[in-house]
């Protein structure tokens, strides 16, 4: 084989979470209350539009979570030697973006570099003349050759073809969805389309189709333009910014999902125990999270990250590649964030349990001798799930933003790992130069904004659907 599979620990966690989500989905289908709640989520137009965007982010993250190393060229008959560079399936799909490096900065869709240099220009008589000008890019707009002035026309033509392609694909999807709705509701296709358009279906198909239209248009534009231009420009070392923002998605997902996996058990167990049993147990847990909250969060995380970094640096034999080393630092950051961010949810759950345990049905269960474990599992936990779910999604948003802040101050992910935070950190020094290099910062901000906004909108829909007081 010309490739060797590489399994990173973060890949294991990501795929385990996917499998756990699929298993939870299968189990939920047999629970009528959960089915009804998820149907209410499906009726939310903002929620379904947000879920459509999040599914694309998740797909990109999963493609970036299958890693391998390529075999180096060698003589036939000799054992294969593999590169130390760890790539992913996403890297393979984005190979043109990854390999088309420029010398330094270039603006989005530009054909020339961003800064003037001394270049040599051949004259009509064959002699060379030195002048200071913006040099042509090696890859951006190279297909135009000497006809550089045709770049605007070429970009407009590609944009028009992208719009036509997106419209064609969207119409195919709309026809398929209309047929499904018509078959389910036993109506004509025309009536089914009218129901979709007016939002009268049991599932928010109109919101999904609208979100898909935006995604198809954006992806078509990127697909047709990125092959010949740097759509979002290049950074200081000439790397394509579009490639960087796509690679940053996986880092954001790992930070959000793995950290939540660490936070939830601590918050749920300690919050419920403190509120239900009260007394000295409640005092002890309150003392624990009050003390933890009294320590400045950034300082606590910075100290823990720096100690972990010392351990990683003093044991280089643990890691075969730089990617494994960076991955271990990423997981360490996830666990540190998880161990320091459970207090807010635990406090919420404690307060809710203190209120629920005084209700009549809880008091009746205790009077009939029902065990504490059964009361917690059958009566308290289901009434707390709306808080857990909304906190889970909202914490995901906060953790994505926390990674950006921590990487900005230099205590986040490994500098060799691409993330929204490292992109912003690398771009901050360029904001003071003249002319300003703005595109790296704007691209990272835009993608992170869409990710966090989609997560928040889905969280609102899930909260409204799962909160028993709003049923």
C-alpha positions as CSV (number, residue, x, y, z in Angstrom):
1,X,0.0,0.0,0.0
2,X,1.1,3.5,-0.7
3,X,-0.4,4.9,2.5
4,X,-0.2,3.9,6.1
5,X,-3.1,4.6,8.4
6,X,-2.5,6.8,11.4
7,X,-4.9,6.9,14.4
8,X,-4.8,10.0,16.5
9,X,-6.4,10.1,19.9
10,X,-8.6,13.0,18.9
11,X,-9.8,10.9,15.9
12,X,-10.8,8.1,18.3
13,X,-12.8,10.5,20.5
14,X,-14.5,12.1,17.5
15,X,-15.6,8.8,15.9
16,X,-16.7,7.4,19.3
17,X,-18.9,10.5,19.8
18,X,-20.4,9.9,16.3
19,X,-21.1,6.3,17.1
20,X,-22.6,7.3,20.5
21,X,-24.8,9.8,18.7
22,X,-26.0,7.2,16.3
23,X,-26.7,4.8,19.1
24,X,-28.5,7.5,21.0
25,X,-30.6,8.3,17.9
26,X,-31.6,4.6,17.5
27,X,-32.5,4.4,21.2
28,X,-34.5,7.7,21.0
29,X,-36.7,6.3,18.2
30,X,-38.1,3.8,20.7
31,X,-38.9,6.6,23.3
32,X,-42.2,8.3,22.4
33,X,-41.5,11.5,24.5
34,X,-38.1,11.9,22.8
35,X,-39.6,11.3,19.4
36,X,-42.2,14.0,20.0
37,X,-39.5,16.4,21.3
38,X,-37.3,15.8,18.2
39,X,-40.4,16.4,16.0
40,X,-40.8,19.8,17.6
41,X,-37.1,20.5,16.8
42,X,-37.8,19.5,13.2
43,X,-40.6,22.0,13.0
44,X,-38.3,24.9,14.0
45,X,-37.2,26.7,10.9
46,X,-34.2,28.5,12.5
47,X,-33.2,25.3,14.1
48,X,-33.3,23.2,10.9
49,X,-31.5,25.9,8.9
50,X,-28.8,25.9,11.6
51,X,-28.7,22.1,11.7
52,X,-28.1,22.1,7.9
53,X,-25.1,24.4,8.3
54,X,-23.8,22.4,11.3
55,X,-24.0,19.1,9.3
56,X,-21.7,20.6,6.7
57,X,-19.2,21.7,9.4
58,X,-19.4,18.2,10.9
59,X,-18.8,16.5,7.5
60,X,-15.7,18.6,7.0
61,X,-14.5,17.7,10.5
62,X,-15.0,14.0,9.9
63,X,-13.1,14.1,6.6
64,X,-10.3,15.8,8.5
65,X,-10.4,13.0,11.2
66,X,-9.2,10.1,9.0
67,X,-5.4,10.4,8.9
68,X,-2.6,8.6,7.0
69,X,1.0,8.9,5.9
70,X,2.1,8.6,2.3
71,X,4.9,6.2,1.1
72,X,8.1,7.9,0.0
73,X,9.5,7.0,-3.4
74,X,12.0,4.2,-3.2
75,X,13.6,1.3,-5.1
76,X,11.5,-1.7,-5.9
77,X,12.0,-4.6,-3.5
78,X,13.1,-2.4,-0.7
79,X,10.8,-1.9,2.4
80,X,8.6,1.1,2.1
81,X,9.4,4.2,4.1
82,X,6.6,6.5,4.9
83,X,6.6,10.3,5.2
84,X,6.6,11.9,8.6
85,X,3.9,14.3,7.4
86,X,0.5,13.1,8.6
87,X,-2.3,14.0,6.2
88,X,-6.1,13.5,6.3
89,X,-8.7,12.7,3.7
90,X,-9.6,16.4,3.7
91,X,-5.9,17.2,2.9
92,X,-6.1,14.8,0.0
93,X,-9.3,16.4,-1.4
94,X,-7.8,19.9,-0.9
95,X,-4.4,18.9,-2.3
96,X,-4.4,21.7,-4.9
97,X,-5.0,24.3,-2.2
98,X,-2.4,22.8,0.1
99,X,0.3,22.6,-2.5
100,X,-0.2,25.9,-4.4
101,X,2.0,28.1,-2.2
102,X,2.8,31.6,-3.1
103,X,5.8,33.6,-1.9
104,X,3.9,35.8,0.6
105,X,0.7,37.8,1.0
106,X,-1.9,38.1,-1.8
107,X,-5.3,39.6,-1.7
108,X,-8.5,37.5,-2.3
109,X,-8.9,36.7,-6.0
110,X,-5.7,38.7,-6.8
111,X,-3.3,37.9,-9.6
112,X,-0.4,39.8,-8.2
113,X,1.3,39.9,-4.8
114,X,0.3,42.4,-2.1
115,X,3.7,44.1,-1.7
116,X,6.0,45.6,-4.3
117,X,9.3,43.9,-5.1
118,X,12.2,44.5,-7.4
119,X,11.5,42.5,-10.5
120,X,13.1,42.2,-13.9
121,X,11.0,42.8,-17.0
122,X,12.1,41.9,-20.5
123,X,11.9,44.7,-23.0
124,X,11.0,44.5,-26.7
125,X,14.7,44.4,-27.7
126,X,15.4,41.5,-25.4
127,X,17.1,43.4,-22.7
128,X,16.1,43.2,-19.0
129,X,15.0,46.2,-17.0
130,X,14.7,46.2,-13.2
131,X,11.8,48.0,-11.7
132,X,9.8,48.0,-8.5
133,X,6.3,46.6,-9.0
134,X,3.8,44.0,-7.7
135,X,5.0,40.6,-9.0
136,X,2.7,38.1,-10.6
137,X,1.6,35.2,-8.5
138,X,2.8,31.7,-9.3
139,X,-0.7,30.2,-9.1
140,X,-3.3,32.8,-8.6
141,X,-4.7,33.6,-12.1
142,X,-1.8,31.8,-13.8
143,X,-4.2,30.3,-16.3
144,X,-4.7,33.7,-17.8
145,X,-1.2,33.9,-19.0
146,X,-0.2,37.4,-20.2
147,X,-3.9,38.3,-20.5
148,X,-4.1,39.4,-16.9
149,X,-6.7,42.1,-17.5
150,X,-9.3,39.4,-18.3
151,X,-9.3,38.4,-14.6
152,X,-12.5,40.3,-13.8
153,X,-14.3,38.8,-16.7
154,X,-13.1,35.3,-15.9
155,X,-14.2,35.6,-12.2
156,X,-17.6,36.9,-13.3
157,X,-18.0,34.0,-15.8
158,X,-17.1,31.5,-13.1
159,X,-19.5,33.1,-10.7
160,X,-22.3,32.8,-13.2
161,X,-21.5,29.2,-13.9
162,X,-21.5,28.5,-10.1
163,X,-24.9,30.1,-9.7
164,X,-26.3,28.0,-12.6
165,X,-24.8,24.8,-11.2
166,X,-26.1,25.6,-7.7
167,X,-29.6,26.3,-9.1
168,X,-29.6,23.0,-11.0
169,X,-28.5,21.0,-8.0
170,X,-31.0,22.8,-5.8
171,X,-33.9,22.1,-8.2
172,X,-33.0,18.4,-8.2
173,X,-33.1,18.4,-4.4
174,X,-36.4,20.4,-4.4
175,X,-38.0,17.9,-6.8
176,X,-36.9,15.0,-4.5
177,X,-38.2,16.7,-1.4
178,X,-41.5,17.6,-3.1
179,X,-41.9,14.0,-4.2
180,X,-41.3,12.8,-0.6
181,X,-43.8,15.2,0.9
182,X,-46.4,14.4,-1.8
183,X,-46.0,10.7,-1.1
184,X,-46.2,11.1,2.7
185,X,-49.2,13.5,2.6
186,X,-50.9,11.7,-0.3
187,X,-51.3,15.0,-2.3
188,X,-50.2,16.2,-5.7
189,X,-46.7,17.5,-6.3
190,X,-48.0,21.0,-6.8
191,X,-49.9,21.0,-3.5
192,X,-46.9,19.5,-1.8
193,X,-44.7,22.3,-3.1
194,X,-47.2,24.9,-1.9
195,X,-47.2,23.3,1.6
196,X,-43.4,23.4,1.6
197,X,-43.3,27.0,0.5
198,X,-45.9,28.1,3.1
199,X,-44.2,26.1,5.9
200,X,-47.2,23.8,6.5
201,X,-45.3,20.6,6.5
202,X,-44.5,18.7,9.7
203,X,-40.8,19.2,9.0
204,X,-39.3,22.6,8.2
205,X,-38.4,21.6,4.7
206,X,-38.6,25.3,3.5
207,X,-35.8,26.3,6.0
208,X,-33.7,23.3,5.0
209,X,-34.0,24.1,1.3
210,X,-33.2,27.8,1.9
211,X,-30.1,26.8,3.8
212,X,-29.1,24.3,1.2
213,X,-29.5,27.0,-1.5
214,X,-27.0,29.2,0.3
215,X,-24.6,26.3,0.9
216,X,-24.8,25.2,-2.7
217,X,-24.1,28.7,-4.0
218,X,-21.2,29.2,-1.7
219,X,-19.6,25.8,-2.3
220,X,-20.1,26.1,-6.1
221,X,-18.4,29.5,-6.1
222,X,-15.5,28.1,-4.0
223,X,-15.2,25.0,-6.2
224,X,-15.1,26.9,-9.5
225,X,-12.9,29.7,-8.3
226,X,-10.5,28.0,-5.9
227,X,-8.9,25.9,-8.6
228,X,-7.4,29.0,-10.3
229,X,-7.5,31.7,-7.7
230,X,-6.8,32.2,-4.0
231,X,-10.4,32.9,-3.0
232,X,-9.5,34.2,0.5
233,X,-6.0,35.3,-0.4
234,X,-2.8,33.9,1.1
235,X,-1.0,34.5,4.4
236,X,2.5,35.5,5.3
237,X,4.1,32.3,4.0
238,X,1.9,32.1,1.0
239,X,-0.5,29.4,2.2
240,X,-4.1,29.5,0.9
241,X,-6.4,31.0,3.6
242,X,-9.4,29.0,2.4
243,X,-7.4,25.8,3.2
244,X,-6.6,27.1,6.6
245,X,-10.2,28.0,7.6
246,X,-11.4,24.5,6.4
247,X,-8.7,22.9,8.5
248,X,-9.6,25.0,11.5
249,X,-13.1,23.4,11.6
250,X,-11.9,20.1,13.0
251,X,-10.0,21.8,15.7
252,X,-13.1,23.8,16.8
253,X,-15.2,20.6,16.7
254,X,-12.7,18.7,18.8
255,X,-12.4,21.5,21.4
256,X,-16.2,21.8,21.6
257,X,-17.2,18.1,21.6
258,X,-14.4,16.4,23.6
259,X,-14.4,19.1,26.2
260,X,-18.2,18.7,26.6
261,X,-17.6,15.0,27.0
262,X,-15.4,15.7,30.0
263,X,-17.6,18.4,31.4
264,X,-21.0,16.7,31.3
265,X,-20.4,13.8,33.7
266,X,-18.9,16.0,36.4
267,X,-21.6,18.7,36.1
268,X,-24.5,16.3,36.0
269,X,-23.3,14.0,38.8
270,X,-22.1,16.7,41.2
271,X,-25.0,19.0,40.5
272,X,-27.7,16.4,41.1
273,X,-26.1,15.0,44.2
274,X,-25.6,18.4,45.7
275,X,-29.2,19.4,45.2
276,X,-30.8,16.1,46.1
277,X,-28.9,15.0,49.2
278,X,-28.1,18.6,50.5
279,X,-26.4,18.7,53.9
280,X,-22.7,18.2,54.1
281,X,-22.5,16.8,50.6
282,X,-24.1,20.0,49.2
283,X,-21.7,22.1,51.3
284,X,-18.6,20.1,50.1
285,X,-19.6,20.4,46.4
286,X,-20.5,24.1,46.8
287,X,-17.1,24.7,48.4
288,X,-15.4,22.9,45.5
289,X,-16.9,24.8,42.7
290,X,-16.9,28.1,44.6
291,X,-13.1,27.7,45.2
292,X,-12.6,26.7,41.5
293,X,-14.5,29.8,40.4
294,X,-12.5,32.0,42.6
295,X,-9.3,31.3,40.6
296,X,-9.0,33.4,37.4
297,X,-10.0,31.0,34.7
298,X,-7.3,32.1,32.2
299,X,-4.6,31.9,34.7
300,X,-5.7,28.4,35.9
301,X,-5.9,27.1,32.3
302,X,-2.6,28.8,31.4
303,X,-0.8,27.1,34.4
304,X,-2.2,23.7,33.5
305,X,-1.4,24.0,29.8
306,X,2.2,25.1,30.5
307,X,2.7,22.2,32.9
308,X,1.4,19.8,30.3
309,X,3.6,21.4,27.7
310,X,6.6,20.8,29.9
311,X,5.7,17.1,30.2
312,X,5.2,16.8,26.4
313,X,8.5,18.6,25.7
314,X,10.5,16.4,28.1
315,X,9.1,13.1,26.6
316,X,9.6,13.5,22.8
317,X,9.9,9.7,22.5
318,X,6.2,9.4,23.1
319,X,5.4,10.8,19.7
320,X,6.4,9.5,16.3
321,X,5.3,12.6,14.4
322,X,4.7,16.2,15.0
323,X,1.0,15.7,14.3
324,X,0.8,13.2,17.3
325,X,2.5,15.8,19.5
326,X,0.2,18.6,18.5
327,X,-2.8,16.2,18.9
328,X,-1.8,15.4,22.5
329,X,-1.5,19.0,23.3
330,X,-5.0,19.6,21.8
331,X,-6.5,16.8,24.0
332,X,-4.7,18.1,27.0
333,X,-6.3,21.5,26.4
334,X,-9.7,19.8,26.1
335,X,-9.4,18.0,29.4
336,X,-8.1,21.1,31.1
337,X,-11.0,23.1,29.8
338,X,-13.4,20.3,30.8
339,X,-12.1,20.2,34.4
340,X,-12.4,23.9,34.8
341,X,-15.8,24.6,33.0
342,X,-18.2,22.2,34.7
343,X,-19.1,24.6,37.6
344,X,-21.7,26.7,35.8
345,X,-23.8,23.7,34.7
346,X,-23.4,22.1,38.1
347,X,-24.8,25.2,39.8
348,X,-27.8,25.3,37.5
349,X,-28.6,21.7,38.0
350,X,-28.2,22.0,41.8
351,X,-30.7,24.9,41.9
352,X,-33.2,23.0,39.7
353,X,-33.0,19.8,41.8
354,X,-33.5,21.8,45.0
355,X,-36.8,22.9,43.5
356,X,-37.8,19.6,42.0
357,X,-37.2,17.5,45.1
358,X,-39.9,19.5,46.9
359,X,-42.6,18.7,44.4
360,X,-45.4,16.3,45.3
361,X,-44.5,13.4,43.1
362,X,-40.9,13.3,44.4
363,X,-42.2,13.5,48.0
364,X,-44.7,10.7,47.2
365,X,-41.9,8.5,45.7
366,X,-39.8,9.0,48.8
367,X,-42.8,8.1,51.0
368,X,-43.4,4.9,49.2
369,X,-39.7,3.9,49.7
370,X,-38.5,4.3,46.2
371,X,-34.7,4.3,46.2
372,X,-32.8,7.5,45.7
373,X,-31.1,6.2,42.5
374,X,-34.4,5.3,40.9
375,X,-35.9,8.7,41.8
376,X,-32.9,10.5,40.3
377,X,-33.0,8.3,37.1
378,X,-36.7,8.2,36.6
379,X,-38.0,11.5,37.9
380,X,-35.2,14.1,38.2
381,X,-32.9,13.4,35.2
382,X,-35.7,13.6,32.6
383,X,-36.8,16.9,33.9
384,X,-33.2,18.2,33.8
385,X,-32.4,17.1,30.2
386,X,-33.6,20.4,28.7
387,X,-31.0,22.2,30.8
388,X,-28.3,19.7,30.0
389,X,-29.0,19.9,26.3
390,X,-29.1,23.6,26.0
391,X,-26.0,24.0,28.2
392,X,-24.2,21.4,26.0
393,X,-24.8,23.3,22.8
394,X,-24.2,26.7,24.4
395,X,-21.0,25.5,26.0
396,X,-19.9,24.2,22.6
397,X,-20.2,27.8,21.3
398,X,-18.3,29.2,24.3
399,X,-15.5,26.6,24.0
400,X,-15.0,27.4,20.3
401,X,-14.6,31.1,21.3
402,X,-12.4,30.1,24.3
403,X,-10.0,28.3,22.0
404,X,-9.7,31.4,19.8
405,X,-8.9,33.6,22.9
406,X,-6.4,31.1,24.4
407,X,-4.6,30.6,21.1
408,X,-4.5,34.3,20.7
409,X,-2.6,34.8,23.9
410,X,-0.3,31.8,23.1
411,X,-1.6,29.1,25.5
412,X,-4.0,27.3,23.2
413,X,-3.4,24.6,20.6
414,X,0.1,23.8,19.3
415,X,1.4,26.5,16.9
416,X,1.8,23.9,14.2
417,X,-1.9,23.1,14.3
418,X,-4.3,25.2,12.3
419,X,-7.2,26.7,14.2
420,X,-9.3,29.9,14.2
421,X,-7.3,31.1,17.2
422,X,-3.9,30.6,15.6
423,X,-5.1,32.3,12.4
424,X,-6.3,35.3,14.4
425,X,-3.1,35.3,16.4
426,X,-0.9,35.2,13.3
427,X,-3.0,38.0,11.7
428,X,-3.0,40.4,14.6
429,X,0.5,41.7,13.9
430,X,-0.5,42.5,10.3
431,X,-3.3,44.9,11.3
432,X,-0.8,47.5,12.1
433,X,1.0,47.5,8.8
434,X,0.3,49.7,5.8
435,X,-1.5,48.5,3.8
436,X,-3.5,46.4,6.2
437,X,-3.6,42.6,5.7
438,X,-7.2,42.0,6.6
439,X,-8.4,38.8,4.8
440,X,-7.0,36.2,7.2
441,X,-8.7,37.8,10.2
442,X,-12.0,38.3,8.3
443,X,-12.1,34.7,6.9
444,X,-11.4,33.2,10.4
445,X,-14.0,35.4,12.0
446,X,-16.6,34.7,9.4
447,X,-16.4,30.9,9.6
448,X,-16.2,31.0,13.4
449,X,-19.2,33.3,13.5
450,X,-21.3,31.0,11.2
451,X,-20.4,28.0,13.3
452,X,-21.2,29.6,16.7
453,X,-24.4,31.3,15.4
454,X,-25.7,28.0,14.0
455,X,-24.9,26.2,17.2
456,X,-26.8,28.9,19.2
457,X,-29.8,28.8,16.9
458,X,-30.0,25.0,17.2
459,X,-29.6,25.3,21.0
460,X,-32.7,27.6,21.1
461,X,-34.7,25.1,19.1
462,X,-33.7,22.2,21.2
463,X,-34.4,24.1,24.4
464,X,-37.9,25.0,23.3
465,X,-38.6,21.4,22.3
466,X,-37.2,19.6,25.3
467,X,-38.3,22.0,28.1
468,X,-41.4,20.2,29.6
469,X,-42.8,23.6,30.7
470,X,-43.1,24.7,27.1
471,X,-44.8,21.6,25.8
